[in-house]
Amino acid sequence: MEITFKNNKLEKSFTDDNLLSKIYGTMAKKVKQRYEDLKLADNLFVISQYPAMRLHPYKGNSGIWSVDIIKNWRILFIVNQHPIPTFEDGGVNLRAIEIIKIESVEDPH
């Protein structure tokens, strides 16, 4: 999957191992694993097949999606395809979503 980031600082926090550890501490290994899983997937349907990632639209923020890292921590992203691929019935076509933009890592609770 093609992944972009909200800003350069966020991108470096995912791609520089020293910064990854400094920013995310004990979560660093899991953040890196989730990022690698997202990169290696062909589309969001593949991600939806991993129960531990719990791909879902983010409550309260239309257009934001999330995958679990650990406990309450999530990687939040948007679909970076316009228009967002849908089926005729209006559902989102996860197999056609191949480009996302990571917006943040946070504990929304």
Backbone hydrogen bonds in HBPLUS format (Angstrom, degrees):
<---DONOR---> <-ACCEPTOR-->    atom                        ^
c    i                          cat <-CA-CA->   ^        H-A-AA   ^      H-
h    n   atom  resd res      DA  || num        DHA   H-A  angle D-A-AA Bond
n    s   type  num  typ     dist DA aas  dist angle  dist       angle   num
A0002-GLU N   A0098-GLU O   2.87 MM  96  6.14 163.1  1.90 169.7 164.0     1
A0100-ILE N   A0002-GLU O   2.99 MM  98  6.46 159.6  2.03 164.9 169.4     2
A0004-THR N   A0100-ILE O   2.99 MM  96  6.42 156.6  2.04 149.8 157.4     3
A0102-ILE N   A0004-THR O   2.86 MM  98  6.28 154.9  1.92 155.6 147.7     4
A0006-LYS N   A0102-ILE O   2.86 MM  96  6.03 137.1  2.05 177.0 168.4     5
A0011-GLU N   A0007-ASN O   3.14 MM   4  6.45 159.7  2.18 148.5 154.5     6
A0012-LYS N   A0008-ASN O   2.91 MM   4  6.16 162.9  1.94 153.9 157.6     7
A0013-SER N   A0009-LYS O   3.04 MM   4  6.29 146.2  2.16 142.2 151.7     8
A0014-PHE N   A0011-GLU O   3.06 MM   3  5.32 143.7  2.20 103.7 114.2     9
A0015-THR N   A0011-GLU O   3.02 MM   4  6.21 140.9  2.17 146.4 158.3    10
A0016-ASP N   A0012-LYS O   2.95 MM   4  5.41 149.8  2.04 148.0 147.2    11
A0020-LEU N   A0016-ASP O   2.74 MM   4  5.89 157.5  1.79 159.7 167.7    12
A0021-SER N   A0017-ASP O   3.08 MM   4  6.25 161.6  2.12 145.2 147.8    13
A0022-LYS N   A0018-ASN O   3.02 MM   4  6.23 158.4  2.07 144.4 151.1    14
A0023-ILE N   A0019-LEU O   2.84 MM   4  5.95 164.4  1.87 157.4 160.0    15
A0024-TYR N   A0020-LEU O   2.93 MM   4  5.83 164.8  1.95 149.6 154.6    16
A0025-GLY N   A0021-SER O   2.88 MM   4  4.90 136.1  2.08 127.4 133.8    17
A0027-MET N   A0024-TYR O   2.93 MM   3  5.27 151.6  2.02 143.6 138.0    18
A0028-ALA N   A0025-GLY O   3.07 MM   3  5.48 163.7  2.10 115.3 120.5    19
A0030-LYS N   A0027-MET O   2.99 MM   3  5.39 115.7  2.42 110.2 125.6    20
A0031-VAL N   A0027-MET O   2.87 MM   4  6.06 159.4  1.91 161.9 168.6    21
A0032-LYS N   A0028-ALA O   2.94 MM   4  6.11 167.2  1.96 154.2 157.4    22
A0033-GLN N   A0029-LYS O   2.98 MM   4  6.19 152.5  2.05 140.5 148.5    23
A0034-ARG N   A0030-LYS O   2.91 MM   4  6.12 162.9  1.93 150.5 154.2    24
A0035-TYR N   A0031-VAL O   2.95 MM   4  6.17 161.5  1.99 151.4 156.8    25
A0036-GLU N   A0032-LYS O   2.89 MM   4  6.12 161.2  1.93 150.4 155.5    26
A0037-ASP N   A0033-GLN O   2.87 MM   4  6.10 157.4  1.92 149.7 156.4    27
A0038-LEU N   A0034-ARG O   2.92 MM   4  6.19 159.0  1.96 150.4 155.6    28
A0039-LYS N   A0035-TYR O   2.93 MM   4  6.21 161.7  1.96 152.1 157.1    29
A0040-LEU N   A0036-GLU O   2.94 MM   4  6.07 160.6  1.98 153.0 157.6    30
A0041-ALA N   A0037-ASP O   3.12 MM   4  6.17 135.7  2.32 143.0 153.1    31
A0044-LEU N   A0097-ILE O   3.12 MM  53  5.79 140.2  2.28 147.4 158.8    32
A0048-SER N   A0044-LEU O   2.92 MM   4  6.20 148.6  2.02 147.4 156.4    33
A0049-GLN N   A0046-VAL O   3.12 MM   3  5.40 150.8  2.20 104.6 113.4    34
A0050-TYR N   A0047-ILE O   3.09 MM   3  5.61 170.3  2.10 119.2 122.0    35
A0053-MET N   A0050-TYR O   3.01 MM   3  5.60 145.7  2.14 117.4 126.6    36
A0054-ARG N   A0051-PRO O   3.19 MM   3  5.27 135.0  2.40 100.0 111.8    37
A0068-ASP N   A0053-MET O   2.70 MM  15  4.93 160.3  1.74 137.4 140.6    38
A0056-HIS N   A0066-SER O   3.11 MM  10  5.65 149.8  2.21 153.1 160.4    39
A0066-SER N   A0056-HIS O   2.89 MM  10  5.65 148.8  1.98 154.7 164.7    40
A0058-TYR N   A0064-ILE O   2.75 MM   6  5.38 173.8  1.75 139.5 141.3    41
A0061-ASN N   A0058-TYR O   3.39 MM   3  5.93 164.7  2.42 127.3 131.4    42
A0064-ILE N   A0061-ASN O   3.07 MM   3  5.68 166.1  2.09 140.9 142.4    43
A0065-TRP N   A0077-PHE O   2.73 MM  12  5.31 169.4  1.75 166.1 169.4    44
A0077-PHE N   A0065-TRP O   2.90 MM  12  5.31 161.4  1.94 143.9 148.8    45
A0067-VAL N   A0075-ILE O   3.10 MM   8  5.44 144.9  2.22 141.3 152.0    46
A0075-ILE N   A0067-VAL O   2.94 MM   8  5.44 159.8  1.99 156.5 163.0    47
A0069-ILE N   A0073-TRP O   2.89 MM   4  5.44 157.0  1.94 149.9 143.3    48
A0073-TRP N   A0070-ILE O   2.81 MM   3  5.44 152.4  1.89 155.5 152.5    49
A0074-ARG N   A0106-GLU O   2.86 MM  32  5.55 155.4  1.92 149.1 155.8    50
A0106-GLU N   A0074-ARG O   3.02 MM  32  5.55 152.2  2.10 149.3 157.5    51
A0076-LEU N   A0104-SER O   2.84 MM  28  5.27 168.9  1.85 152.1 155.8    52
A0103-GLU N   A0076-LEU O   2.78 MM  27  5.57 159.6  1.82 141.7 148.3    53
A0104-SER N   A0076-LEU O   3.31 MM  28  5.27 159.0  2.35 136.2 136.8    54
A0078-ILE N   A0101-LYS O   2.95 MM  23  5.33 155.8  2.01 142.7 148.2    55
A0101-LYS N   A0078-ILE O   2.89 MM  23  5.33 157.7  1.94 152.2 157.6    56
A0080-ASN N   A0099-ILE O   2.89 MM  19  5.32 157.0  1.94 129.8 134.2    57
A0093-ASN N   A0085-PRO O   2.92 MM   8  5.39 169.4  1.93 126.2 129.5    58
A0087-PHE N   A0091-GLY O   2.72 MM   4  5.31 154.2  1.78 153.5 161.3    59
A0090-GLY N   A0087-PHE O   2.92 MM   3  5.26 161.7  1.96 113.7 119.2    60
A0096-ALA N   A0093-ASN O   3.04 MM   3  5.59 148.8  2.14 113.8 122.5    61
A0097-ILE N   A0094-LEU O   3.25 MM   3  5.27 159.5  2.30 102.3 108.5    62
